[in-house]
Amino acid sequence: EKLTKWNGETHAAITPGEYTQLTGRAGRRGIDIEGNAVVLWNETIDSGTAAGLASTRTYPLRSSFSPTYNMSANLISRFNRELARTSLAASFAQFQADRAVVGLTKQIGKSDKLIAQYVQESECHLGNFKNYMSYRVEIKAIEREVVAQGRNYRGNRKEFLKNSEDRITSLRKDMKSDPCHQCPEREAHARIAEKGERLQRENLGLIKRIEDRTNVIPKTFDRIISVLTELEYIKNDALTENGKILTKIYAETDLLISEILRKGILNDLPAAELVALLSTCVFENRGEKSNSPRIPKSLNEPLEKLVKTWGELTILEGNFNLSTQREPDLDFIWQSYRWASGHSLTSILRDSEVTVGDFVRVMRQLIDLLGQLLNARPEMRIVIREALKRIDRGIISYSAVTA
């Protein structure tokens, strides 16, 4: 509809790369061989500029898609778990991850051929040279362990060194009794075998990388479902009442907001305090965080509960190897509290590092979040509507009209 976007400070013209991102959505992937994008004309659009954006060289699309708690809950509400997982496996992000695996697979294939070649070249007419090499490899491993532990060994160091020496002596005895030890080409065989061993170790690393990338989106979905099951948002692969509330929270910190709703931390908060507390889940300081952010006394207890809830979530997410919810940011509490209390923008920003653009952007996000809460918890409608009335005024209302 327009070729400009709000960047936090002004309505700037979109770049060729951003235009490519928008038009890249035209057409249905896997169905249409091409897609068409239509630019709506108005008096502010220069047709030459629009044509220039369209004719600029193409840019590669990079998907940053990853399942969220809200998305996962919504998928569970619409489909069964297996169907939801299958649909995520067909995502563009997974397609890109799978493409990256192709090169690794080819590299493993080449290495496997070389390994087979080295095994053949290191064969010894006196016996099993692979078995003979196992002695040498184990001896080296023990020697490396002794060097690595050094003086920092925790325990009886003398006993550790004695045991290591005994193991090496025993292995050397077995190695020397192996028929291959008498081979005149023993060291030449060993050098070739070591090349094969090195390639084998590299292949194991590549296989691990492939495992990490293959089905990465469905695997993330599985971990999210495990967290939601642990918190009783999901039971027997179906949403509980708390899970249904989560489907209506679309913020970046969706699970944290759902949790403070579930625990009743927002209950009984007046409108200004509600806005200020929610700002911790929306605002993200672009500079250095304040060491002592100003906080209304009435929010000390609710804020303490919110931060504690976030800490509990980070531990749970860590247990399931998930990226944690963003830490609550306290640096906008005072500004949002004062705005919701009726103070002017000039007085609020006078001693603040927050720009007008950032202030407007965060307030619009808070308005959006309050709308989500109104849908998720209609019993809070009186205080939510009061909060909306208090912050959707002045420059905030004007920005919505001109956006």
NORJO-V812576 format. One record per residue. N is the residue number from 1. SS is DSSP state (alpha for helix, beta for strand, coil for the rest). PHI is phi in degrees with one decimal (* if undefined). OMEGA is omega in degrees with one decimal (NA if undefined). Layout:
BEGIN
n=N ss=SS phi=PHI omega=OMEGA
n=N ss=SS phi=PHI omega=OMEGA
END
This chain:
BEGIN
n=1 ss=coil phi=* omega=178.1
n=2 ss=coil phi=-152.3 omega=-176.4
n=3 ss=coil phi=-107.8 omega=175.2
n=4 ss=beta phi=-127.8 omega=176.2
n=5 ss=beta phi=-147.2 omega=178.6
n=6 ss=beta phi=-79.1 omega=-178.9
n=7 ss=coil phi=-102.5 omega=-179.9
n=8 ss=coil phi=103.5 omega=-179.1
n=9 ss=coil phi=-128.4 omega=-178.1
n=10 ss=coil phi=-154.4 omega=174.9
n=11 ss=beta phi=-88.8 omega=-175.5
n=12 ss=beta phi=-100.5 omega=176.8
n=13 ss=beta phi=-65.8 omega=179.4
n=14 ss=coil phi=-71.4 omega=-179.6
n=15 ss=coil phi=-87.8 omega=175.6
n=16 ss=alpha phi=-56.1 omega=178.9
n=17 ss=alpha phi=-64.1 omega=178.6
n=18 ss=alpha phi=-67.3 omega=177.0
n=19 ss=alpha phi=-63.5 omega=178.2
n=20 ss=alpha phi=-63.0 omega=178.3
n=21 ss=alpha phi=-61.2 omega=-179.5
n=22 ss=alpha phi=-67.5 omega=-176.5
n=23 ss=alpha phi=-73.9 omega=177.9
n=24 ss=coil phi=-65.5 omega=179.4
n=25 ss=coil phi=-85.3 omega=-179.4
n=26 ss=coil phi=-70.1 omega=-178.4
n=27 ss=coil phi=86.5 omega=-178.7
n=28 ss=coil phi=-100.8 omega=-176.0
n=29 ss=coil phi=-60.2 omega=179.0
n=30 ss=coil phi=86.1 omega=-179.3
n=31 ss=coil phi=-118.6 omega=-178.2
n=32 ss=coil phi=-93.2 omega=177.6
n=33 ss=coil phi=-84.9 omega=174.8
n=34 ss=coil phi=-153.4 omega=178.6
n=35 ss=coil phi=-130.8 omega=-179.4
n=36 ss=coil phi=-119.8 omega=177.4
n=37 ss=coil phi=-113.7 omega=-178.0
n=38 ss=coil phi=-112.8 omega=176.1
n=39 ss=coil phi=-97.6 omega=-179.4
n=40 ss=coil phi=-74.1 omega=-177.7
n=41 ss=coil phi=-77.7 omega=164.2
n=42 ss=coil phi=-151.5 omega=-171.5
n=43 ss=coil phi=-65.7 omega=-178.8
n=44 ss=coil phi=-90.2 omega=-176.9
n=45 ss=coil phi=-95.9 omega=175.0
n=46 ss=coil phi=-85.8 omega=-176.8
n=47 ss=alpha phi=-60.5 omega=178.1
n=48 ss=alpha phi=-65.8 omega=178.3
n=49 ss=alpha phi=-65.1 omega=179.0
n=50 ss=alpha phi=-61.9 omega=179.2
n=51 ss=alpha phi=-65.4 omega=178.8
n=52 ss=alpha phi=-64.8 omega=177.1
n=53 ss=alpha phi=-63.8 omega=-176.3
n=54 ss=alpha phi=-71.8 omega=-175.5
n=55 ss=alpha phi=-92.1 omega=178.3
n=56 ss=coil phi=-63.7 omega=-178.1
n=57 ss=coil phi=-53.2 omega=-178.0
n=58 ss=coil phi=-73.6 omega=178.1
n=59 ss=coil phi=-119.8 omega=178.5
n=60 ss=coil phi=-67.2 omega=178.0
n=61 ss=coil phi=-87.0 omega=178.5
n=62 ss=coil phi=-121.7 omega=-178.8
n=63 ss=coil phi=-85.3 omega=174.9
n=64 ss=coil phi=-106.2 omega=-176.4
n=65 ss=coil phi=-63.1 omega=172.8
n=66 ss=coil phi=-152.8 omega=-179.0
n=67 ss=coil phi=-60.0 omega=174.8
n=68 ss=coil phi=-113.1 omega=178.6
n=69 ss=alpha phi=-65.3 omega=179.9
n=70 ss=alpha phi=-62.0 omega=179.9
n=71 ss=alpha phi=-60.6 omega=-178.6
n=72 ss=alpha phi=-63.8 omega=178.5
n=73 ss=alpha phi=-64.0 omega=178.8
n=74 ss=alpha phi=-66.1 omega=177.0
n=75 ss=alpha phi=-64.1 omega=179.1
n=76 ss=alpha phi=-64.3 omega=-178.5
n=77 ss=alpha phi=-70.4 omega=-176.6
n=78 ss=alpha phi=-100.2 omega=-177.2
n=79 ss=coil phi=-128.6 omega=170.2
n=80 ss=coil phi=-77.9 omega=-173.1
n=81 ss=alpha phi=-60.1 omega=-175.9
n=82 ss=alpha phi=-66.8 omega=179.3
n=83 ss=alpha phi=-67.9 omega=177.7
n=84 ss=alpha phi=-62.4 omega=179.9
n=85 ss=alpha phi=-64.1 omega=-179.9
n=86 ss=alpha phi=-64.4 omega=-179.8
n=87 ss=alpha phi=-65.9 omega=177.7
n=88 ss=alpha phi=-68.8 omega=179.1
n=89 ss=alpha phi=-65.3 omega=-179.9
n=90 ss=coil phi=-94.2 omega=-177.6
n=91 ss=coil phi=-71.3 omega=179.7
n=92 ss=alpha phi=-64.7 omega=179.4
n=93 ss=alpha phi=-61.7 omega=178.9
n=94 ss=alpha phi=-69.2 omega=177.2
n=95 ss=alpha phi=-59.7 omega=179.2
n=96 ss=alpha phi=-66.8 omega=178.7
n=97 ss=alpha phi=-63.4 omega=179.6
n=98 ss=alpha phi=-66.7 omega=178.6
n=99 ss=alpha phi=-63.6 omega=179.9
n=100 ss=alpha phi=-65.8 omega=-178.7
n=101 ss=alpha phi=-72.1 omega=-176.1
n=102 ss=alpha phi=-56.7 omega=-179.7
n=103 ss=alpha phi=-62.5 omega=179.0
n=104 ss=alpha phi=-65.6 omega=179.7
n=105 ss=alpha phi=-63.4 omega=178.0
n=106 ss=alpha phi=-63.0 omega=179.9
n=107 ss=alpha phi=-63.8 omega=177.9
n=108 ss=alpha phi=-63.9 omega=179.3
n=109 ss=alpha phi=-60.4 omega=178.0
n=110 ss=alpha phi=-62.8 omega=-179.6
n=111 ss=alpha phi=-64.6 omega=179.4
n=112 ss=alpha phi=-60.1 omega=178.8
n=113 ss=alpha phi=-64.7 omega=178.8
n=114 ss=alpha phi=-66.6 omega=179.2
n=115 ss=alpha phi=-61.2 omega=178.6
n=116 ss=alpha phi=-60.7 omega=178.9
n=117 ss=alpha phi=-65.7 omega=-179.7
n=118 ss=alpha phi=-65.7 omega=178.2
n=119 ss=alpha phi=-61.2 omega=-179.8
n=120 ss=alpha phi=-65.9 omega=-177.6
n=121 ss=alpha phi=-71.2 omega=-178.4
n=122 ss=coil phi=-93.8 omega=178.6
n=123 ss=coil phi=-62.9 omega=-177.6
n=124 ss=beta phi=-116.9 omega=-178.0
n=125 ss=coil phi=-72.7 omega=-178.0
n=126 ss=coil phi=-91.9 omega=-178.4
n=127 ss=beta phi=172.1 omega=-178.6
n=128 ss=coil phi=-83.9 omega=-175.3
n=129 ss=alpha phi=-72.2 omega=177.6
n=130 ss=alpha phi=-62.7 omega=177.7
n=131 ss=alpha phi=-64.7 omega=179.2
n=132 ss=alpha phi=-63.6 omega=-179.6
n=133 ss=alpha phi=-64.7 omega=-179.5
n=134 ss=alpha phi=-61.4 omega=176.8
n=135 ss=alpha phi=-65.4 omega=-178.1
n=136 ss=alpha phi=-63.9 omega=-180.0
n=137 ss=alpha phi=-63.4 omega=-179.0
n=138 ss=alpha phi=-67.4 omega=177.6
n=139 ss=alpha phi=-61.5 omega=178.9
n=140 ss=alpha phi=-62.2 omega=-179.5
n=141 ss=alpha phi=-63.0 omega=179.3
n=142 ss=alpha phi=-66.1 omega=179.9
n=143 ss=alpha phi=-63.1 omega=177.5
n=144 ss=alpha phi=-65.0 omega=179.4
n=145 ss=alpha phi=-63.6 omega=179.8
n=146 ss=alpha phi=-62.9 omega=180.0
n=147 ss=alpha phi=-66.0 omega=-178.0
n=148 ss=alpha phi=-64.6 omega=-179.6
n=149 ss=alpha phi=-69.7 omega=177.7
n=150 ss=alpha phi=48.4 omega=-178.0
n=151 ss=alpha phi=-83.6 omega=-177.5
n=152 ss=alpha phi=-90.7 omega=-178.2
n=153 ss=coil phi=-62.8 omega=179.6
n=154 ss=coil phi=-91.1 omega=-177.9
n=155 ss=coil phi=136.6 omega=179.7
n=156 ss=coil phi=-77.4 omega=-175.1
n=157 ss=alpha phi=-65.3 omega=-179.5
n=158 ss=alpha phi=-61.5 omega=179.8
n=159 ss=alpha phi=-65.8 omega=178.3
n=160 ss=alpha phi=-60.9 omega=-180.0
n=161 ss=alpha phi=-65.0 omega=-179.9
n=162 ss=alpha phi=-64.0 omega=179.9
n=163 ss=alpha phi=-64.1 omega=179.1
n=164 ss=alpha phi=-64.2 omega=179.8
n=165 ss=alpha phi=-63.9 omega=179.0
n=166 ss=alpha phi=-63.9 omega=180.0
n=167 ss=alpha phi=-64.9 omega=179.5
n=168 ss=alpha phi=-64.5 omega=179.5
n=169 ss=alpha phi=-60.8 omega=-179.5
n=170 ss=alpha phi=-64.6 omega=-179.9
n=171 ss=alpha phi=-66.1 omega=178.9
n=172 ss=alpha phi=-64.3 omega=178.2
n=173 ss=alpha phi=-64.0 omega=178.9
n=174 ss=alpha phi=-64.5 omega=-179.0
n=175 ss=alpha phi=-62.8 omega=-178.1
n=176 ss=alpha phi=-69.5 omega=179.0
n=177 ss=alpha phi=-84.5 omega=177.8
n=178 ss=coil phi=-72.6 omega=-178.8
n=179 ss=alpha phi=-55.1 omega=-176.7
n=180 ss=alpha phi=-66.4 omega=-179.4
n=181 ss=alpha phi=-65.2 omega=-177.7
n=182 ss=alpha phi=-90.0 omega=-177.1
n=183 ss=coil phi=-69.9 omega=179.4
n=184 ss=coil phi=-65.6 omega=179.1
n=185 ss=coil phi=-103.9 omega=-175.4
n=186 ss=alpha phi=-55.0 omega=-176.1
n=187 ss=alpha phi=-68.6 omega=176.0
n=188 ss=alpha phi=-65.6 omega=175.4
n=189 ss=alpha phi=-60.2 omega=-176.1
n=190 ss=alpha phi=-63.6 omega=-179.9
n=191 ss=alpha phi=-62.0 omega=178.9
n=192 ss=alpha phi=-67.4 omega=-180.0
n=193 ss=alpha phi=-63.1 omega=179.4
n=194 ss=alpha phi=-65.7 omega=175.0
n=195 ss=alpha phi=-61.3 omega=178.2
n=196 ss=alpha phi=-63.7 omega=178.7
n=197 ss=alpha phi=-62.4 omega=-179.7
n=198 ss=alpha phi=-63.5 omega=177.4
n=199 ss=alpha phi=-63.5 omega=179.5
n=200 ss=alpha phi=-63.2 omega=178.0
n=201 ss=alpha phi=-64.7 omega=178.3
n=202 ss=alpha phi=-63.1 omega=178.6
n=203 ss=alpha phi=-62.1 omega=178.6
n=204 ss=alpha phi=-61.3 omega=177.0
n=205 ss=alpha phi=-65.7 omega=178.7
n=206 ss=alpha phi=-66.8 omega=178.4
n=207 ss=alpha phi=-62.4 omega=178.2
n=208 ss=alpha phi=-63.8 omega=178.4
n=209 ss=alpha phi=-64.0 omega=178.1
n=210 ss=alpha phi=-64.5 omega=179.6
n=211 ss=alpha phi=-61.4 omega=180.0
n=212 ss=alpha phi=-68.9 omega=-176.5
n=213 ss=alpha phi=-91.8 omega=-177.8
n=214 ss=coil phi=-70.7 omega=179.6
n=215 ss=coil phi=57.3 omega=-177.5
n=216 ss=alpha phi=-62.8 omega=-179.8
n=217 ss=alpha phi=-68.4 omega=176.4
n=218 ss=alpha phi=-60.3 omega=179.3
n=219 ss=alpha phi=-65.0 omega=176.6
n=220 ss=alpha phi=-62.8 omega=177.0
n=221 ss=alpha phi=-58.0 omega=179.6
n=222 ss=alpha phi=-60.5 omega=-179.8
n=223 ss=alpha phi=-66.8 omega=178.0
n=224 ss=alpha phi=-62.3 omega=178.9
n=225 ss=alpha phi=-61.9 omega=178.4
n=226 ss=alpha phi=-63.9 omega=177.8
n=227 ss=alpha phi=-64.2 omega=-179.0
n=228 ss=alpha phi=-65.6 omega=176.4
n=229 ss=alpha phi=-68.9 omega=178.9
n=230 ss=alpha phi=-60.6 omega=-178.6
n=231 ss=coil phi=-87.8 omega=179.3
n=232 ss=coil phi=64.6 omega=169.0
n=233 ss=coil phi=-85.9 omega=178.1
n=234 ss=beta phi=-130.3 omega=176.8
n=235 ss=beta phi=-140.3 omega=-177.4
n=236 ss=coil phi=53.9 omega=178.2
n=237 ss=coil phi=61.0 omega=175.7
n=238 ss=beta phi=-131.1 omega=-178.7
n=239 ss=beta phi=-73.7 omega=170.6
n=240 ss=coil phi=-86.3 omega=178.4
n=241 ss=alpha phi=-60.9 omega=177.5
n=242 ss=alpha phi=-64.9 omega=177.6
n=243 ss=alpha phi=-64.0 omega=179.1
n=244 ss=alpha phi=-66.5 omega=176.3
n=245 ss=alpha phi=-66.2 omega=179.2
n=246 ss=alpha phi=-58.2 omega=-178.8
n=247 ss=coil phi=-64.9 omega=-177.2
n=248 ss=coil phi=-104.2 omega=180.0
n=249 ss=coil phi=-108.3 omega=-173.4
n=250 ss=coil phi=-107.4 omega=-177.9
n=251 ss=coil phi=-70.7 omega=178.8
n=252 ss=coil phi=-58.7 omega=179.5
n=253 ss=coil phi=-96.6 omega=-173.4
n=254 ss=alpha phi=-56.4 omega=-176.4
n=255 ss=alpha phi=-70.8 omega=178.4
n=256 ss=alpha phi=-61.5 omega=179.2
n=257 ss=alpha phi=-64.0 omega=178.1
n=258 ss=alpha phi=-62.8 omega=-179.4
n=259 ss=alpha phi=-68.5 omega=180.0
n=260 ss=alpha phi=-71.8 omega=171.7
n=261 ss=alpha phi=-68.7 omega=-178.1
n=262 ss=alpha phi=-61.4 omega=-177.4
n=263 ss=coil phi=-82.6 omega=177.9
n=264 ss=coil phi=76.0 omega=-177.8
n=265 ss=coil phi=-67.2 omega=179.7
n=266 ss=coil phi=-87.6 omega=-178.2
n=267 ss=coil phi=-62.3 omega=174.0
n=268 ss=coil phi=69.2 omega=176.5
n=269 ss=coil phi=-78.2 omega=173.2
n=270 ss=coil phi=-65.3 omega=-173.6
n=271 ss=alpha phi=-56.8 omega=-177.2
n=272 ss=alpha phi=-63.7 omega=179.1
n=273 ss=alpha phi=-67.2 omega=178.3
n=274 ss=alpha phi=-62.2 omega=178.7
n=275 ss=alpha phi=-60.8 omega=-177.1
n=276 ss=alpha phi=-63.1 omega=-179.0
n=277 ss=alpha phi=-67.7 omega=179.7
n=278 ss=alpha phi=-66.5 omega=-180.0
n=279 ss=alpha phi=-61.7 omega=179.4
n=280 ss=alpha phi=-66.5 omega=-179.2
n=281 ss=alpha phi=-94.3 omega=-176.2
n=282 ss=alpha phi=-113.7 omega=-175.2
n=283 ss=coil phi=-71.0 omega=176.0
n=284 ss=coil phi=-137.4 omega=-177.4
n=285 ss=coil phi=-64.3 omega=-179.3
n=286 ss=coil phi=-86.2 omega=178.9
n=287 ss=coil phi=-108.5 omega=178.5
n=288 ss=coil phi=-76.8 omega=178.5
n=289 ss=coil phi=-75.9 omega=179.1
n=290 ss=coil phi=-70.7 omega=178.2
n=291 ss=coil phi=-76.2 omega=-179.3
n=292 ss=coil phi=-141.4 omega=179.8
n=293 ss=coil phi=-63.0 omega=-179.2
n=294 ss=coil phi=-78.6 omega=-175.2
n=295 ss=coil phi=-134.5 omega=175.7
n=296 ss=coil phi=-59.9 omega=-178.6
n=297 ss=alpha phi=-59.0 omega=-178.2
n=298 ss=alpha phi=-65.8 omega=-178.4
n=299 ss=alpha phi=-103.2 omega=-176.6
n=300 ss=alpha phi=-56.3 omega=-177.2
n=301 ss=alpha phi=-70.5 omega=178.0
n=302 ss=alpha phi=-59.1 omega=-179.5
n=303 ss=alpha phi=-66.7 omega=177.8
n=304 ss=alpha phi=-61.3 omega=178.8
n=305 ss=alpha phi=-66.9 omega=179.7
n=306 ss=alpha phi=-63.8 omega=-179.2
n=307 ss=alpha phi=-64.2 omega=177.6
n=308 ss=alpha phi=-63.9 omega=178.2
n=309 ss=alpha phi=-61.9 omega=177.7
n=310 ss=alpha phi=-60.6 omega=179.1
n=311 ss=alpha phi=-61.2 omega=178.5
n=312 ss=alpha phi=-64.3 omega=179.1
n=313 ss=alpha phi=-66.9 omega=-179.3
n=314 ss=alpha phi=-63.1 omega=177.9
n=315 ss=alpha phi=-65.4 omega=-179.6
n=316 ss=alpha phi=-62.9 omega=179.8
n=317 ss=alpha phi=-64.2 omega=177.3
n=318 ss=alpha phi=-62.0 omega=178.8
n=319 ss=alpha phi=-62.3 omega=-179.5
n=320 ss=coil phi=-106.1 omega=175.4
n=321 ss=coil phi=58.6 omega=178.3
n=322 ss=coil phi=-113.5 omega=172.8
n=323 ss=coil phi=-65.7 omega=-173.2
n=324 ss=coil phi=-80.2 omega=174.1
n=325 ss=coil phi=-62.1 omega=-179.1
n=326 ss=coil phi=-59.0 omega=-179.2
n=327 ss=coil phi=-64.4 omega=177.7
n=328 ss=coil phi=-57.1 omega=-179.7
n=329 ss=coil phi=-104.3 omega=-173.8
n=330 ss=coil phi=-93.1 omega=-170.6
n=331 ss=coil phi=-78.6 omega=179.0
n=332 ss=coil phi=-117.2 omega=-177.2
n=333 ss=alpha phi=-58.8 omega=-174.0
n=334 ss=alpha phi=-65.9 omega=-179.5
n=335 ss=alpha phi=-63.3 omega=-178.6
n=336 ss=alpha phi=-68.6 omega=178.8
n=337 ss=alpha phi=-64.0 omega=-178.7
n=338 ss=alpha phi=-68.0 omega=178.6
n=339 ss=alpha phi=-63.8 omega=178.8
n=340 ss=alpha phi=-70.9 omega=178.5
n=341 ss=coil phi=-94.7 omega=173.6
n=342 ss=coil phi=100.1 omega=-179.4
n=343 ss=coil phi=-72.7 omega=-178.7
n=344 ss=coil phi=-78.5 omega=179.6
n=345 ss=alpha phi=-63.8 omega=-178.9
n=346 ss=alpha phi=-60.7 omega=-178.7
n=347 ss=alpha phi=-67.9 omega=-178.5
n=348 ss=alpha phi=-73.5 omega=-174.9
n=349 ss=alpha phi=-88.4 omega=-176.4
n=350 ss=coil phi=-55.7 omega=-178.3
n=351 ss=coil phi=-111.2 omega=-177.8
n=352 ss=coil phi=-122.8 omega=177.2
n=353 ss=coil phi=-88.5 omega=179.0
n=354 ss=coil phi=-72.5 omega=178.8
n=355 ss=coil phi=-80.4 omega=177.8
n=356 ss=alpha phi=-59.7 omega=-179.6
n=357 ss=alpha phi=-59.9 omega=179.2
n=358 ss=alpha phi=-66.3 omega=-179.9
n=359 ss=alpha phi=-60.7 omega=-179.8
n=360 ss=alpha phi=-62.7 omega=-177.8
n=361 ss=alpha phi=-60.3 omega=-178.4
n=362 ss=alpha phi=-67.1 omega=178.7
n=363 ss=alpha phi=-64.6 omega=176.3
n=364 ss=alpha phi=-64.0 omega=177.6
n=365 ss=alpha phi=-66.1 omega=178.3
n=366 ss=alpha phi=-66.2 omega=176.8
n=367 ss=alpha phi=-61.3 omega=178.6
n=368 ss=alpha phi=-62.8 omega=-179.4
n=369 ss=alpha phi=-65.6 omega=177.9
n=370 ss=alpha phi=-62.3 omega=175.6
n=371 ss=alpha phi=-62.8 omega=177.1
n=372 ss=alpha phi=-65.4 omega=179.2
n=373 ss=alpha phi=-65.0 omega=178.2
n=374 ss=alpha phi=-61.8 omega=178.5
n=375 ss=alpha phi=-75.3 omega=-176.7
n=376 ss=alpha phi=-79.0 omega=-177.3
n=377 ss=coil phi=-130.5 omega=-177.3
n=378 ss=alpha phi=-59.8 omega=178.7
n=379 ss=alpha phi=-67.4 omega=177.6
n=380 ss=alpha phi=-96.9 omega=-169.6
n=381 ss=alpha phi=-60.5 omega=-176.6
n=382 ss=alpha phi=-64.1 omega=-178.2
n=383 ss=alpha phi=-71.1 omega=179.4
n=384 ss=alpha phi=-67.1 omega=179.8
n=385 ss=alpha phi=-65.7 omega=176.3
n=386 ss=alpha phi=-65.1 omega=178.6
n=387 ss=alpha phi=-63.4 omega=178.8
n=388 ss=alpha phi=-62.5 omega=179.9
n=389 ss=alpha phi=-62.5 omega=-176.4
n=390 ss=alpha phi=-73.8 omega=-175.6
n=391 ss=alpha phi=-101.3 omega=-179.7
n=392 ss=coil phi=-89.4 omega=-177.6
n=393 ss=coil phi=-145.4 omega=174.9
n=394 ss=coil phi=56.8 omega=-176.4
n=395 ss=alpha phi=-62.7 omega=179.8
n=396 ss=alpha phi=-69.0 omega=177.3
n=397 ss=alpha phi=-65.4 omega=-178.9
n=398 ss=alpha phi=-63.7 omega=-178.5
n=399 ss=alpha phi=-63.8 omega=179.7
n=400 ss=alpha phi=-70.4 omega=-179.2
n=401 ss=alpha phi=-72.7 omega=-175.1
n=402 ss=alpha phi=-90.0 omega=-177.2
n=403 ss=coil phi=-66.8 omega=NA
END
